[in-house]
Amino acid sequence: MNVCVIIPTYNNAPKLKGVIQGVLKHSLPVIVVNDGSTDGTEDILAEFAAALDIIEYEQNRGKGFALLKGFERANSLGIEAAITIDSDGQHDPCDIKDLLEVHKNHPNKILMGSRDLEAAGAPGKSSFGNKFSNFWFWVETGIRLPDTQTGFRLYPVKPVCRFKYITNRFGFEIESIVKLAWSGVEFIPVHIGVSYPEDRITHFRPIKDFARISALNTWLVTLAVLYHIPKRLFKRRSA
């Protein structure tokens, strides 16, 4: 299969090595985007330099920017699909095999890693944020998904690179799937494991990033109400 793995990372050195080792076991091309890390990430990447395609830049630009750089690199290499996985250790790289198995039969669809947040003992803010995101994704697209905030996904590469995006931080992951849904790409949830170790490092800033995502959803809902919802209703009546 013409699939790669993209790992965006920013100051997650304590977990990054284990994530890379787990991903490399699947013998897929791996693109790591170092989003301006200052914590020794470069030394870890140097250990695996022969096995990785590394993109680095000095200033932190945001997770969305890092992901898009990874997609652009994959597209330039002719790669058709990309699995994204976070570098903070919450995802189990072993679950890549499940995404690949589903991808065999659904090569043009987006696979969304679906976490059981309650069973994993996720922080309350994570569970609330996911429910909030799921609701607005449904309003904007008419599609119900159990986990729209997961960072463990399989995307078709070309459609992702086709759009222009207004956000380059955490909101990119919402903006990208909304725009892909509007373009007709279909979604499949795939159950994945998740863990929240006490030493997990997160760079999500609840007030600032939640405000940014709320502003993004306001814009997306406006577009949906003015164009995409009427278009969807017209198609249903015409069917």
MIZAMAR-401757 format. One line per 5 residues: number of its first residue (from 1); their letters; for each residue x, y, z of N, C-alpha, C. Coordinates in steps of 0.1 Angstrom, whole numbers, plus 5000, padded with zeros to 4 digits. Atoms other than C-alpha are relative to their C-alpha. Layout:
N
NUM	a	X,Y,Z,X,Y,Z,X,Y,Z; ...
***
This chain:
239
1	mnvcv	5008,4988,5000,5000,5000,5000,5009,5012,5000; 4992,4988,5001,5012,5035,4992,4996,5009,5011; 5004,4993,4988,5008,5048,5027,5013,5004,5008; 4989,4996,4991,5032,5068,5050,4994,5004,5014; 5004,4995,4987,5030,5080,5086,5006,5013,5002
6	iipty	4995,4987,4997,5033,5116,5096,4999,5002,5015; 5000,4997,4985,5044,5125,5132,5004,5015,5002; 4996,4986,4996,5042,5162,5141,5004,5000,5014; 4995,5000,4986,5062,5169,5172,5005,5014,5004; 4995,4987,4994,5069,5199,5195,5002,4997,5015
11	nnapk	4996,5001,4985,5088,5195,5228,4993,4988,5006; 5005,5013,4995,5077,5158,5233,5012,4990,5001; 4988,5009,5000,5113,5144,5236,4998,4988,5009; 5001,5012,4991,5104,5121,5266,4993,4988,4994; 5008,5011,5006,5079,5101,5245,5003,4998,4985
16	lkgvi	4999,5001,5015,5090,5107,5209,5008,4988,4996; 4992,5012,5004,5116,5079,5208,4992,4988,4999; 5009,5011,4999,5091,5053,5218,4990,4999,4989; 5010,4999,5011,5066,5065,5193,5006,4997,4986; 4993,5002,5013,5091,5065,5164,5004,4985,4999
21	qgvlk	4997,5014,5000,5103,5030,5174,4988,4991,4997; 5013,5008,5002,5067,5017,5174,4995,5001,4986; 5004,4997,5013,5059,5033,5141,5009,4993,4989; 4991,5006,5010,5090,5020,5123,4998,4985,4999; 5002,5014,5000,5080,4984,5131,4990,4996,4988
26	hslpv	5010,5003,5011,5053,4987,5103,5006,5002,4986; 4993,4999,5012,5079,4993,5076,4993,5009,4990; 5006,4989,5008,5061,5024,5062,5010,5012,4999; 4992,4988,5000,5078,5056,5051,4995,5009,5012; 5004,4991,4988,5078,5080,5081,5005,5014,4998
31	ivvnd	4996,4985,5001,5078,5118,5079,4998,5006,5014; 5001,4993,4987,5086,5136,5112,5002,5015,4998; 4999,4985,5001,5079,5173,5114,5003,5006,5013; 4995,4994,4988,5099,5190,5141,4995,5015,5000; 5006,4987,5001,5078,5221,5148,5007,5009,5010
36	gstdg	4993,4990,4992,5105,5243,5164,5003,4995,5014; 4997,5005,4986,5113,5220,5194,5013,5006,5006; 4988,4994,4993,5138,5233,5220,5004,4990,5011; 4998,5009,4988,5140,5202,5243,5009,4988,4997; 4992,5012,5003,5165,5178,5227,4994,4991,4989
41	tedil	5006,5008,5010,5142,5165,5200,5009,4998,4988; 4990,5001,5011,5169,5171,5174,5009,4988,5002; 4991,5011,4997,5192,5146,5191,4993,4986,4998; 5007,5013,5002,5165,5119,5191,4998,4997,4986; 5002,5002,5014,5157,5124,5155,5013,4996,4993
46	aefaa	4987,5003,5006,5194,5122,5147,5003,4985,5001; 4998,5015,4998,5194,5086,5161,4993,4992,4989; 5008,5008,5010,5168,5076,5135,5001,5007,4986; 4999,4992,5013,5180,5099,5106,4999,4992,4988; 4999,5008,5012,5186,5071,5082,4986,4994,4997
51	aldii	5013,5007,5003,5150,5057,5086,4989,5010,4999; 5010,4990,5000,5131,5090,5087,5002,5010,4989; 5000,4988,5009,5122,5118,5063,4996,5012,5010; 5001,4990,4989,5127,5148,5087,4998,5014,4994; 5002,4986,5004,5113,5183,5082,5002,5008,5013
56	eyeqn	4997,4992,4988,5126,5209,5107,5000,5015,4996; 4999,4986,5001,5122,5246,5112,5001,5006,5014; 4996,4995,4987,5133,5268,5141,4988,5005,5008; 5011,4993,4992,5101,5287,5151,4988,4991,5000; 5012,5007,4998,5071,5269,5165,4989,5006,4992
61	rgkgf	5010,4994,5008,5043,5274,5140,4986,4994,5002; 5013,5006,4997,5015,5251,5153,4999,4986,4994; 5002,5014,5005,5003,5215,5149,4995,5000,4986; 5005,4999,5013,4983,5224,5119,5010,5002,4989; 4989,4997,5010,5012,5239,5101,5009,4988,4998
66	allkg	4992,5012,5001,5033,5209,5109,4994,4989,4992; 5007,5010,5008,5007,5185,5096,4999,5003,4985; 5001,4996,5014,5002,5204,5064,5014,4998,4993; 4987,5002,5006,5040,5204,5058,5002,4985,4997; 4999,5015,5002,5039,5166,5062,4992,4995,4989
71	feran	5009,5004,5012,5010,5162,5038,5006,5005,4987; 4994,4995,5012,5027,5184,5013,5012,4992,4995; 4989,5009,5003,5059,5163,5015,4995,4987,4995; 5005,5013,5004,5039,5131,5012,4994,5001,4985; 5005,4998,5014,5021,5145,4981,5011,5001,4990
76	slgie	4989,4998,5009,5053,5155,4965,5007,4987,4997; 4993,5013,5002,5066,5119,4969,4990,4990,4993; 5010,5009,5006,5034,5105,4953,4994,4991,5009; 5007,5008,4990,5021,5090,4985,4985,5003,5000; 5014,4998,5002,4984,5084,4983,4992,5002,5013
81	aaiti	5007,4999,4987,4974,5081,5020,5010,5002,5011; 4991,4997,4989,4990,5093,5053,4993,4997,5013; 5005,5002,4986,4984,5081,5089,5007,5011,5008; 4994,4990,4991,4989,5109,5114,4999,4994,5014; 4999,5005,4986,4999,5100,5150,5007,5010,5009
86	dsdgq	4994,4991,4991,5006,5122,5179,5013,4995,5007; 4987,5004,4995,5041,5122,5195,5000,5000,5016; 5001,4999,4985,5029,5125,5232,4999,4986,5007; 5001,5013,4994,5026,5087,5237,4986,4995,5003; 5013,5004,4997,4988,5086,5240,4995,4989,4991
91	hdpcd	5004,5010,5010,4984,5065,5209,5009,4988,5000; 4992,5012,5001,4996,5029,5205,5003,4998,4985; 4997,5003,5014,5015,5025,5172,4996,4987,4994; 5005,5013,5004,5004,4989,5171,4987,5001,4993; 5014,4998,5006,4969,5002,5161,5001,5004,4985
96	ikdll	4998,4996,5014,4984,5013,5127,4996,4988,4991; 5004,5012,5008,4978,4977,5115,4985,4999,4998; 5014,5000,5002,4941,4981,5121,4995,5010,4990; 5004,4990,5010,4939,5013,5101,5004,4995,4986; 4996,5005,5013,4958,4996,5073,4991,4989,4995
101	evhkn	5009,5011,5004,4935,4966,5073,4987,5006,4994; 5012,4993,5005,4904,4989,5069,5003,5007,4987; 4997,4992,5012,4922,5010,5043,5001,4992,4988; 4999,5009,5011,4927,4980,5021,4986,5000,4992; 5014,5001,5006,4889,4979,5014,4994,5013,4998
106	hpnki	5006,4987,5001,4882,5016,5017,5011,5010,4997; 4988,4992,5003,4912,5033,5000,4998,5015,4999; 5002,4986,5002,4896,5067,4994,4993,5007,5012; 5007,4995,4989,4880,5072,5028,5009,5005,5011; 4993,4995,4988,4891,5090,5060,4997,4990,5011
111	lmgsr	5002,5009,4988,4897,5066,5089,5003,5008,5012; 4999,4992,4987,4892,5083,5123,5002,4990,5011; 4998,5008,4989,4908,5066,5152,4990,5004,5011; 5011,4997,4990,4880,5063,5178,5004,4996,5014; 4995,5003,4987,4891,5065,5214,4988,4998,5010
116	dleaa	5010,5001,4989,4871,5053,5245,5006,5008,5011; 4993,4990,4991,4880,5084,5266,4996,4997,5014; 5004,5003,4987,4860,5073,5296,5007,4988,5006; 4993,5012,4995,4876,5039,5299,5015,5003,5002; 4986,4996,4999,4910,5055,5294,5003,5010,5012
121	gapgk	4998,4990,4989,4904,5079,5323,5005,5013,4995; 4996,4988,5005,4908,5109,5301,4996,5012,5009; 5004,4988,4992,4908,5144,5318,4986,5004,4995; 5014,4995,5003,4873,5159,5320,5000,5010,4988; 5000,4990,5010,4883,5187,5297,5001,4994,4986
126	ssfgn	4998,5007,5013,4893,5162,5269,4986,4994,4996; 5013,5006,5003,4859,5144,5271,4990,5011,4996; 5009,4989,5003,4840,5177,5271,5003,5006,4986; 4995,4994,5013,4861,5191,5242,4996,4991,4989; 5004,5009,5011,4854,5160,5222,4985,5000,4997
131	kfsnf	5014,4999,5002,4817,5161,5227,4996,5013,4993; 5002,4987,5006,4817,5198,5219,5003,5000,4985; 4996,5001,5014,4836,5191,5187,4991,4991,4991; 5008,5010,5007,4815,5161,5177,4986,5007,4996; 5013,4993,5002,4783,5183,5180,5001,5010,4988
136	wfwve	4999,4990,5011,4796,5211,5158,5004,4994,4987; 4997,5007,5013,4810,5187,5132,4987,4995,4994; 5013,5005,5005,4775,5172,5129,4992,5012,4995; 5007,4988,5005,4760,5207,5126,5005,5004,4986; 4993,4995,5012,4785,5216,5099,4999,4991,4988
141	tgirl	4999,5010,5011,4784,5184,5079,4989,4990,4999; 5011,5010,5000,4754,5163,5089,5005,4986,5003; 4994,5013,4997,4778,5135,5098,5003,4998,5015; 4997,5003,4986,4780,5119,5132,5012,4991,5002; 4988,5008,4998,4814,5107,5144,5002,4999,5015
146	pdtqt	4998,5001,4986,4823,5094,5179,5012,5007,5005; 4988,4994,4995,4857,5111,5180,5006,5009,4989; 4995,4991,5010,4865,5142,5160,5013,5007,5004; 4988,4994,4995,4894,5153,5181,5013,4991,5000; 4989,5010,5001,4916,5122,5176,5011,5005,4991
151	gfrly	4989,4996,5009,4950,5129,5162,5005,4988,4992; 4996,5012,5006,4953,5093,5150,4990,4997,4989; 5009,5001,5011,4938,5092,5115,5007,4995,4988; 4995,5003,5013,4943,5080,5080,4993,5009,4989; 5006,4990,5010,4938,5107,5053,5004,4996,4986
156	pvkpv	4995,5000,5014,4938,5105,5015,5008,5013,4998; 4991,4988,5000,4967,5129,5007,4995,5011,4991; 5003,4989,5010,4956,5147,4975,4989,5009,5004; 5011,4991,4996,4923,5160,4988,5004,5009,5011; 4996,4991,4989,4939,5174,5020,5008,5012,4994
161	crfky	4992,4989,5005,4964,5194,4999,4993,5009,4990; 5008,4993,5010,4937,5207,4976,4995,5013,5006; 5007,4989,4994,4923,5232,5002,5010,5011,5005; 4993,4990,4992,4935,5265,5017,4994,5000,5014; 5005,5001,4986,4932,5266,5055,5002,5014,5007
166	itnrf	4999,4987,4993,4926,5296,5078,5006,4998,5014; 4993,5002,4987,4942,5280,5109,5012,4991,4998; 4988,5008,5001,4976,5265,5115,5003,4993,5013; 4997,5006,4986,4972,5252,5151,4990,4989,5001; 5007,5012,4998,4950,5226,5167,4987,5000,4992
171	gfeie	5012,5000,5008,4919,5238,5148,5001,4994,4986; 4998,5006,5013,4934,5225,5116,4994,4986,4998; 5006,5013,5001,4923,5190,5124,4985,5000,4999; 5014,4999,5002,4887,5201,5126,4997,5006,4986; 5002,4994,5013,4889,5224,5096,5002,4991,4988
176	sivkl	4996,5009,5011,4905,5197,5074,4988,4990,4998; 5010,5010,5002,4878,5171,5081,4987,5006,4996; 5013,4993,5004,4849,5196,5077,5001,5002,4985; 4999,4997,5014,4862,5207,5043,5001,4987,4992; 5000,5013,5007,4869,5170,5033,4985,4995,4999
181	awsgv	5014,5005,5000,4833,5161,5043,4992,5008,4990; 5008,4991,5009,4819,5191,5023,5004,4996,4985; 4996,5004,5013,4839,5178,4993,4995,4986,4996; 5006,5013,5003,4822,5144,4996,5008,4988,5004; 4992,5011,4995,4850,5123,5012,4992,4993,5011
186	efipv	5007,5007,4990,4835,5096,5034,5009,4996,5012; 4993,5002,4988,4845,5087,5070,4997,4986,5006; 5003,5013,4993,4849,5054,5089,5008,5001,5013; 4993,5001,4987,4856,5053,5127,5006,4986,5002; 4993,5012,4997,4881,5027,5137,5005,5000,5015
191	higvs	4997,5000,4986,4885,5017,5174,5015,5000,5002; 4986,5000,4997,4919,5025,5188,5002,5001,5015; 4997,4998,4986,4935,5023,5222,5006,5014,5003; 4994,4987,4996,4946,5054,5242,5004,4999,5014; 4996,5000,4986,4964,5061,5274,5004,5015,5003
196	ypedr	4996,4987,4995,4970,5092,5295,5009,4999,5012; 4990,5001,4989,5002,5087,5315,5001,5013,5007; 4998,4988,4992,5009,5111,5343,5010,5010,4995; 4989,4992,5005,5040,5124,5326,4997,5005,4986; 5003,4996,5014,5022,5131,5293,5001,5016,4999
201	ithfr	4999,4985,5002,5030,5166,5279,4990,5004,4989; 5010,4995,5010,5002,5185,5262,5003,5015,4998; 4998,4985,5003,5006,5219,5245,4987,5007,4997; 5013,4994,5002,4968,5225,5242,4998,5010,5012; 5002,4990,4989,4961,5257,5261,4985,5002,5000
206	pikdf	5014,5001,5000,4925,5254,5272,4993,5013,4996; 5007,4988,5003,4915,5291,5271,5003,5005,4986; 4996,4995,5013,4934,5303,5241,4996,4991,4988; 5002,5008,5011,4931,5273,5219,4985,4997,4999; 5014,5002,5001,4894,5267,5228,4993,5012,4994
211	arisa	5005,4988,5006,4887,5303,5219,5002,5000,4984; 4997,5001,5014,4904,5298,5185,4991,4990,4993; 5008,5010,5006,4885,5266,5178,4985,5005,5000; 5014,4995,5000,4852,5283,5188,4998,5010,4989; 5000,4991,5011,4860,5311,5163,4999,4993,4987
216	lntwl	4999,5008,5012,4868,5285,5137,4986,4994,4997; 5013,5006,5001,4835,5267,5143,4989,5010,4996; 5009,4989,5004,4816,5300,5141,5001,5003,4985; 4998,4997,5015,4831,5306,5106,4994,4988,4992; 5004,5012,5007,4824,5270,5095,4985,4998,5000
221	vtlav	5015,5000,4999,4788,5271,5108,4994,5010,4990; 5005,4990,5009,4783,5303,5089,5000,4995,4985; 4999,5005,5014,4795,5287,5056,4990,4989,4998; 5009,5011,5002,4774,5256,5063,4985,5005,4999; 5014,4995,5001,4742,5276,5069,4997,5007,4987
226	lyhip	5002,4993,5012,4747,5298,5039,5001,4992,4987; 4997,5007,5013,4758,5272,5014,4998,4985,5002; 4999,5014,5000,4765,5236,5025,4987,4993,5005; 5012,5006,4996,4733,5228,5044,4989,5001,4989; 5010,5000,5011,4710,5241,5016,5004,4991,4989
231	krlfk	4995,5009,5011,4731,5222,4991,4997,4986,5004; 5003,5014,4995,4727,5190,5012,4985,4997,4999; 5015,5002,5000,4689,5195,5015,4995,4999,4986; 5004,5001,5014,4686,5201,4978,5003,4987,4994; 4996,5013,5005,4704,5169,4970,4990,4989,5005
236	rrsa	5010,5010,4995,4681,5149,4993,4987,5001,4993; 5013,4998,5006,4650,5164,4977,5000,4995,4985; 4999,5003,5014,4663,5157,4942,5002,4985,4999; 4996,5014,5001,4673,5121,4951,4987,4991,4998
***
